Amino acid sequence: MASEGNLTTGLRKVASLAGRYLSSGKPHHAQWLVTRKCNYRCVGCNVWKEQDEHELSTAEIKKGLTILKDSGIVELTISGGDPLLRPDIAEILDYASEHFITTVYDNGSMAAKKIDTLRKVDFVAISIDSLDETKNDAIKGIPGAWKNAMHAVDALQKEGIRVAVTPTISQKNLYEIMDLTTYFIGRGIPMWFCLYSYDTSVDTRQLFRIGKANDEFIITDKEAMVNLCDQLIETMKKNKNILMTKKLLQALRGLYETKEQRTWKCQALNQFLVVDHLGRVSGCHNHNFTCSIFDLPTQWKNKKFKTLQETYHNCTQCNYLCYIAYSLYGSPKSIISLACDQWKNIKILFK
């Protein structure tokens, strides 16, 4: 049972979020890549090859978070690199959790060591790509990665911290995603999915480079991918621990049907934005940064942003699932629908 203090804090958070949910003309989702430091060597990623010691200070990030709150952001994803490598991450997460529905991504190496740091966040996402220990470690590029991640899931679940497993679907693990899903939802652990994708931009001012094409990971069995989407949709009818929606899975399915179809228009810099470790803002990580987080309040309604919103709206260069989801659920009505569909219970905001 929540204490009186926690209940009051929760009510304040709900009231604040509700006001931002219903506001129009403002973004509601943000992803902040707070560091480019990473201790893994994932084969399908190049962040670890291009690490950067430079990043914003604690005070600067907290100032930026206040700006995001005032800009209308409701849902905040904190990632990297691995954000839990920052020595000040506890202070950052405490501050973020007061104002946003906050999700933290971890590659599985740090969460079990940071239990107290993670108690206030709404979700901790742990990356596990296979139930096969050897295969998972090969994908992550680090011996022991699978054991670390499985231990993290167990530790977080035991402590009552909301943990989800987030595999990246690729050709490398396509045929075992259902087994992975069945295993974790059978343990009452929610699942949501990333989709292997890669940067196509060659612009040197791209906000945050993540990866280039890797033939081992590019999904070539499109029929199997369509079947996977159908299986996940069917599974969702019986188990609510798949934290995706039918609408999103149908959009994903459309990318791999015989006649590929994109059933959405990108809402980058309209309904969502991305901030990198240096505080630079863009609609998504693929495109040029547009301004500093500290200049966002004065820049949001200028003509440059309106032009960029239209550019992003017509962009088809990526298949990143988070961007698809934010584009599909961009309006306040859709956000509330998504929250109800996934979480069912406003108690998610109470600690």
C-alpha positions in Angstrom: 0.0 0.0 0.0 1.3 3.4 -0.9 2.2 5.8 2.0 0.3 9.1 2.3 3.4 11.0 1.1 3.8 8.7 -2.0 0.0 9.0 -2.7 0.2 12.8 -2.6 3.2 12.7 -4.9 1.4 10.3 -7.2 -1.7 12.5 -7.4 0.4 15.5 -8.3 2.1 13.6 -11.0 -1.2 12.3 -12.4 -2.6 15.8 -12.4 0.4 17.2 -14.2 0.5 14.4 -16.7 -3.2 14.7 -17.4 -2.8 18.4 -18.3 0.0 17.7 -20.7 -1.8 14.7 -22.2 -4.7 17.0 -23.2 -2.6 19.9 -24.5 -2.4 20.3 -28.3 0.3 21.5 -30.5 3.1 20.1 -28.2 5.2 17.0 -28.3 4.3 14.3 -25.8 7.2 11.8 -26.1 10.9 12.3 -25.8 13.9 10.1 -25.9 17.1 11.4 -24.2 20.3 9.6 -25.0 22.1 10.8 -21.9 25.4 9.2 -22.7 27.3 7.6 -25.5 29.3 5.4 -23.1 28.7 1.7 -23.4 30.3 -1.4 -21.9 29.0 -3.8 -24.5 30.1 -4.5 -28.1 26.8 -5.4 -29.8 27.4 -6.6 -33.3 24.5 -4.7 -34.8 25.5 -1.3 -33.3 28.3 1.1 -33.5 27.8 3.3 -30.5 30.6 1.5 -28.6 32.9 2.2 -31.6 32.3 5.9 -31.4 32.1 6.6 -27.6 32.3 10.2 -26.4 33.5 11.2 -22.9 31.7 14.6 -23.3 28.2 14.8 -22.0 26.0 17.3 -20.1 26.3 17.8 -16.4 23.7 16.7 -13.9 22.5 20.3 -13.5 22.3 20.8 -17.2 20.2 17.6 -17.7 17.8 18.6 -14.9 17.4 22.0 -16.5 16.7 20.3 -19.8 14.2 18.0 -18.1 12.3 21.0 -16.8 12.2 22.4 -20.3 10.8 19.1 -21.6 8.1 19.1 -19.0 7.1 22.7 -19.8 7.2 21.8 -23.5 4.5 19.2 -22.9 6.5 15.9 -22.7 4.6 13.2 -20.9 6.5 10.0 -21.7 10.3 10.0 -21.4 12.7 7.3 -22.4 16.2 7.5 -21.0 18.8 5.5 -22.9 22.3 5.8 -24.4 24.8 4.0 -24.6 23.9 2.6 -21.3 22.5 5.4 -19.1 23.2 3.5 -15.9 26.9 4.0 -16.5 26.5 7.6 -15.5 27.6 8.1 -11.9 24.9 10.7 -11.4 22.1 8.6 -12.9 20.3 8.3 -9.6 19.8 12.0 -9.3 18.7 12.3 -12.9 16.1 9.4 -12.6 14.7 10.8 -9.3 14.1 14.1 -11.0 12.7 12.6 -14.2 10.4 10.3 -12.3 8.7 13.2 -10.6 7.5 14.6 -13.9 7.3 11.9 -16.6 6.3 8.4 -17.2 9.9 7.3 -17.2 11.4 4.3 -18.9 15.1 3.4 -18.6 17.0 1.1 -21.0 19.8 -1.1 -19.7 21.8 -3.7 -21.7 21.5 -6.0 -18.7 24.8 -5.2 -17.2 24.0 -2.5 -14.6 20.4 -2.8 -13.4 21.0 -5.4 -10.7 23.7 -3.1 -9.3 21.4 -0.1 -9.3 18.3 -1.4 -7.7 17.8 1.6 -5.4 18.5 3.9 -8.2 15.6 2.4 -10.2 12.9 2.2 -7.6 11.0 5.3 -8.7 11.0 4.8 -12.5 7.9 3.4 -14.2 9.7 0.8 -16.3 13.2 -0.7 -16.7 13.8 -2.3 -20.1 16.4 -5.1 -20.2 17.7 -6.2 -23.5 17.8 -10.0 -24.1 17.9 -11.2 -27.7 17.8 -15.0 -27.2 17.2 -17.7 -24.7 20.4 -19.3 -26.0 23.1 -18.0 -23.8 25.9 -18.5 -26.3 23.9 -16.8 -29.1 22.9 -13.9 -27.0 26.5 -13.3 -25.8 27.6 -13.4 -29.4 25.1 -10.7 -30.4 26.1 -8.6 -27.4 29.8 -9.1 -28.0 30.4 -9.8 -24.3 30.8 -13.1 -22.5 28.4 -13.3 -19.6 25.9 -10.8 -21.1 23.0 -13.4 -20.9 23.6 -14.3 -17.3 23.9 -10.6 -16.4 20.6 -9.8 -18.1 18.7 -12.8 -16.7 20.0 -11.9 -13.2 18.9 -8.3 -13.6 15.3 -9.4 -14.6 15.1 -11.7 -11.6 16.5 -9.1 -9.2 14.2 -6.3 -10.4 11.1 -8.5 -10.4 11.9 -9.7 -6.9 12.2 -6.1 -5.7 8.8 -5.1 -7.2 10.4 -2.9 -9.9 8.5 -3.0 -13.1 10.8 -4.7 -15.6 10.2 -5.6 -19.2 12.4 -7.6 -21.6 13.0 -5.9 -25.0 14.5 -8.1 -27.6 15.6 -6.6 -30.9 14.0 -8.6 -33.7 16.4 -9.5 -36.5 17.0 -12.3 -39.0 19.5 -13.5 -36.4 16.7 -14.4 -33.9 13.5 -14.1 -35.9 12.5 -17.8 -35.5 12.9 -17.8 -31.7 11.0 -14.6 -30.8 7.8 -16.4 -30.0 9.7 -18.9 -27.7 11.4 -15.9 -26.0 8.0 -14.1 -25.6 6.2 -17.2 -24.3 8.9 -17.8 -21.7 8.9 -14.3 -20.2 5.2 -13.6 -20.3 4.7 -17.0 -18.7 6.7 -15.5 -15.8 4.6 -12.4 -15.7 7.3 -10.2 -17.2 6.1 -7.8 -19.9 7.6 -7.8 -23.4 8.0 -5.1 -26.0 10.1 -5.3 -29.0 12.7 -3.3 -30.9 13.2 -4.0 -34.6 16.7 -4.2 -36.1 17.2 -1.2 -38.2 20.2 0.9 -39.2 21.0 4.5 -40.1 20.9 5.4 -43.8 21.9 9.0 -43.2 25.5 10.0 -44.3 25.2 13.5 -43.0 28.0 14.4 -40.6 25.6 16.5 -38.5 23.3 13.5 -37.9 22.2 13.7 -34.3 23.3 10.3 -32.9 24.7 7.6 -35.1 23.6 4.1 -34.0 24.5 1.6 -36.7 25.0 0.7 -40.3 23.6 -2.2 -42.3 24.7 -5.7 -41.2 23.6 -8.5 -43.5 23.4 -11.0 -40.7 20.7 -9.0 -39.0 18.6 -7.6 -41.9 15.3 -9.5 -42.0 15.1 -11.4 -45.3 12.4 -13.9 -44.4 9.5 -11.5 -44.8 6.9 -14.3 -44.6 8.2 -15.4 -41.2 8.1 -11.8 -40.0 4.4 -11.4 -41.1 3.6 -14.7 -39.4 5.4 -13.5 -36.2 3.2 -10.4 -36.2 0.1 -12.5 -36.5 1.2 -14.8 -33.7 1.9 -11.8 -31.4 -1.5 -10.3 -32.2 -3.2 -13.6 -31.3 -1.1 -14.0 -28.1 -2.1 -10.5 -27.0 -5.7 -11.6 -26.9 -4.9 -14.0 -24.1 -2.0 -12.2 -22.3 -1.7 -8.5 -21.6 2.0 -8.7 -21.0 2.9 -7.9 -24.6 3.2 -4.1 -24.3 2.4 -3.3 -27.9 -0.9 -2.7 -29.6 -2.6 -4.4 -32.4 -2.4 -1.2 -34.4 1.4 -1.1 -34.0 1.9 -4.8 -34.9 -0.3 -4.3 -37.9 1.8 -1.4 -39.0 4.9 -3.5 -38.5 3.3 -6.4 -40.5 2.7 -4.0 -43.4 6.4 -3.4 -43.8 6.9 -7.1 -44.7 3.8 -7.9 -46.7 4.2 -8.6 -50.4 3.2 -5.1 -51.2 5.1 -3.1 -48.5 3.0 -0.4 -47.1 3.6 2.3 -44.5 0.3 3.0 -42.8 1.6 6.1 -40.9 3.3 9.4 -41.5 6.2 10.2 -39.3 5.4 12.7 -36.5 9.0 13.5 -35.5 9.5 17.0 -34.1 5.7 17.2 -33.9 4.6 14.6 -31.4 8.1 13.4 -30.4 11.7 14.5 -30.3 15.1 13.2 -29.4 17.9 14.8 -27.3 21.5 13.5 -27.4 24.2 13.4 -24.8 25.3 17.0 -25.7 21.8 18.4 -25.3 21.2 18.7 -29.1 17.6 18.3 -30.2 16.2 16.7 -33.4 13.0 15.0 -34.5 14.8 11.7 -34.6 18.4 10.6 -34.3 18.7 10.1 -38.1 18.4 13.8 -38.9 20.5 16.9 -38.3 20.1 18.5 -34.9 18.1 21.6 -34.9 18.9 23.4 -31.7 20.1 23.0 -28.1 17.6 21.8 -25.5 18.1 25.1 -23.8 16.9 27.0 -26.8 13.9 24.8 -27.4 11.3 27.1 -25.8 12.1 29.9 -28.2 12.6 27.7 -31.2 9.5 25.5 -31.1 7.1 27.7 -33.0 9.5 29.3 -35.5 9.2 28.7 -39.2 12.3 26.5 -39.3 10.6 24.0 -37.0 7.4 24.0 -39.1 9.5 23.3 -42.2 11.3 20.5 -40.5 8.1 18.9 -39.3 6.9 18.7 -42.8 10.3 17.2 -43.9 10.0 14.5 -41.2 6.4 13.9 -42.0 7.3 12.8 -45.5 10.5 10.8 -44.5 10.5 7.1 -45.0 14.1 6.2 -44.3 13.8 4.3 -41.0 11.8 1.5 -39.4 12.6 2.2 -35.8 9.6 0.8 -33.8 9.6 3.6 -31.2 9.3 6.2 -33.9 6.5 4.3 -35.5 4.6 3.9 -32.2 5.0 7.6 -31.4 3.7 8.5 -34.9 0.7 6.2 -34.6 -0.2 7.4 -31.2 0.6 11.1 -31.5 -2.7 12.8 -30.6 -3.8 13.2 -26.9 -6.8 10.9 -27.6 -4.5 8.2 -29.0 -2.0 8.6 -26.2 -4.8 8.0 -23.6 -6.0 5.0 -25.7 -2.5 3.6 -25.7 -2.1 4.0 -22.0 -5.4 2.3 -21.3 -4.6 -0.5 -23.8 -1.2 -1.2 -22.3 -1.4 -0.5 -18.7 -5.1 -0.7 -17.9 -4.5 0.8 -14.5 -3.6 4.3 -13.4 -1.9 2.8 -10.4 1.2 2.5 -12.6 1.9 6.1 -11.6 1.8 5.4 -7.9 4.7 4.1 -5.9 
